[in-house]
């Protein structure tokens, strides 16, 4: 039986436009889709509101899609049949991904392999050997195309055409520069995936998003030679947050590069000496993602924003903002609870919350929780991604 077809190009463009709107992170993106039924309907509300200038122009989105296609990539939106199923089920799943190569590799069993950039020759030999054997067993090896362990893992799985590289920059921006050839080979015989548009040169703030892709797409994450304060441990923590299995290869206690990975073992990570230690822990069944389904009757826009309808009095809008504001505090509150306690309609309350988020008045946290933005230590979903 054939599965659902690809998402229509117009829908992809609307999803990409909503995802690229300033102030809209993954959590708020998914909430807007749930409320309004589609990205197009959510955009219609935003474009008629006070923060319309935060929405990118449709021509800019068309150019991004054209450039992605020109370099051999494609944009995949959350809910597309080719969207990675393990990533699709997490609360802060990226709304859109840019992929070059065989996107179906991310739909099967995927294991992340990460570790030190300044890895020892022994560590790189272990990473390559594990990847060879995992790929031979039908498992796709995913890593971040960095120096050291990452590159060794990719090279081990590449001959079997079972490797995916999550990158921090655009599909057309190999990084580090000396991995340009490996970047090209993975695009040809595996897959590259990123959240960044073409032309994005990687910066430090982009790498946590790359780490999130590795943690979210993989069913488990293998750590080889990681120092105590390393990006590899960040990826491992993300994997734990996503209820993934964390594996660690033991290393010498005399080598600082192994202190972090050894500490993972101390905390309960699966001790890994060969591919069998990994394979016996992986779930055997496929992950079932939420598939894209067009909504016939999306939630209506607010009355004052409806087509050809007169604007509502400003006092009504001001009253809604004041009512919602009174229910907010410096401690996280559930969106559902705010809707339940406010006398205005659900659509009105959610529209007000969206406007407040885009204006920087509130922060949206995972689990549909909101908090006044001046609360110390709190962060929006966008800032959390950057600091993770």
C-alpha positions, 0 to 999 in steps of 0.5 A, a space after each residue: 500500500 502506498 503511503 501519503 504523498 509529499 506535502 504540496 509545495 504551497 504548504 511547504 512554503 507556508 510552513 517555512 514562512 511561519 518557521 522563519 518568522 522572528 519570535 516563533 520558535 518550535 514550541 510556538 510554531 506547533 501551538 499555532 498549527 494546532 490552534 489555526 489548523 494550518 501554517 497558512 491560516 496562522 500566517 493570515 492571523 499574524 499578517 493582520 496583526 501588529 507584528 506583521 513586519 516580523 513575518 518574512 516576505 513570501 518572495 524571500 521564502 520562494 528564493 530560499 526554496 529555489 536556492 535549496 532545490 538548485 543545490 540539490 536539496 529539499 525542504 521537509 516540513 514537520 508531518 511530511 512522510 520523509 520527516 525523521 519519525 523519531 524527531 517528529 514526536 519530540 515537543 520541540 521538533 524543528 518545524 522545517 529541515 533542509 535535506 540533501 541526499 537520501 532522506 529515507 535513511 532517517 526513517 529507519 534505525 539511526 544511532 548517533 556517534 559523537 566524541 572528541 574533535 581532538 580524538 586519539 587514533 585509538 578513539 577514531 579507530 573505535 568510532 570507525 569500526 563501530 560504524 562499519 559494523 552498525 552499517 553492516 547490520 542495517 543501522 544508519 550512523 549519524 554524526 555532526 561532521 566535526 573533526 575527530 570522532 565524527 569524521 571517523 564515524 561517517 567514514 566507517 558507515 559511508 561505504 555502506 551508504 548508511 550515514 547522515 551528517 547533521 550540520 550547523 550551517 547551510 547545505 552549501 557551506 561545508 564545515 570545517 573547510 577540510 571536510 568539504 570532500 567528505 561533505 560532498 560524499 555524504 550528500 551523494 551517498 548518504 544524507 545531510 540535514 540542517 535547520 539553517 537556510 542555504 548560505 548560512 555560515 556556521 557560528 557557535 550559536 548554531 551548533 546546539 541546534 545541530 546537536 539537537 538533530 543528532 539527539 532527536 533523530 537517533 534512537 541512541 547516542 554513542 559517546 567516544 572520548 568526551 571531556 567533562 565540558 564538551 559538546 558531546 556531553 550536551 548531545 548526550 544530555 539532549 538524548 536523555 531528555 528525549 528518552 533515548 539510550 546513551 552508550 559510552 565507550 570506556 577510556 583511560 582515566 589518565 586521559 582527560 578526553 575520556 573523563 566525560 564519557 567515563 562519567 556517563 558510565 558512572 551515571 548509567 550509560 550502556 557500556 559499549 565495547 562493540 556493536 553488539 552492545 548497541 544492537 541489543 539495546 535498540 528498539 526493533 519496531 519502527 517509530 510512528 510519526 505524526 503524518 501531515 493531514 490537511 485540515 478541511 476547516 481550520 480554526 477561524 481567524 479572530 473576528 477583527 481579522 476576518 476577511 472583509 470584516 470591520 475591525 473590532 473596537 480597540 477597547 476589546 483588543 485592549 481588554 483581551 490583552 489586559 485580561 491575559 496579562 493579569 493571568 500571567 506571572 513570573 512562574 510558568 503557567 499552562 496555556 490551557 489554564 490561561 484559556 480556561 480562566 479567561 473570559 475571552 474565546 480560545 482563539 482570542 487568548 491564543 492570538 494575544 499570547 502569540 502577539 505577546 511572545 513576538 513582542 518579547 513580553 512573554 517566553 514560551 517554554 516546552 509543554 505549552 507553558 508561558 512565563 513573563 519574559 522578565 523572569 530571571 533564568 527563564 528563556 524562550 524556546 529560541 534562546 533555549 536552543 541557542 544555549 542548550 
